Amino acid sequence: MEKTGFIYDVGNVKQLEEKIEFLIRNPEIRKKMGIEGKNWVTKEFSSERIWNGLDNLYKALLKEKGLE
């Protein structure tokens, strides 16, 4: 089982239905996955991380173009 959600085949409605039904029947797992998902997003998409990534990208592009 995934930590923050489920993976299923695109277009496989039956698989998606099974995953949703599983979460409906298992509120404790649903809650844990929600908490883990929020923690992952908070860590991976913090403002500082996004701005540092953009800064590094711009610097690399300027260097590539000889404009640094």
RABEL-V839813 format. One line per field, one symbol per residue. phi: phi as a letter, one per 30 degrees, with the letter a starting at -180 (. if undefined). psi: psi as a letter, one per 20 degrees, with the letter a starting at -180 (. if undefined). A space follows every 10 residues. Layout:
BEGIN
phi->???
psi->???
END
This chain:
BEGIN
phi->.ddclbcbde idddddeddd dedddbddde dddddddddd deddbdeddd ddddeddddd dddedicd
psi->qqhiaqprpp inhggggggg gghgimhhgg gghgghgggg ggghkqgggg hgggghgggg ggghikj.
END
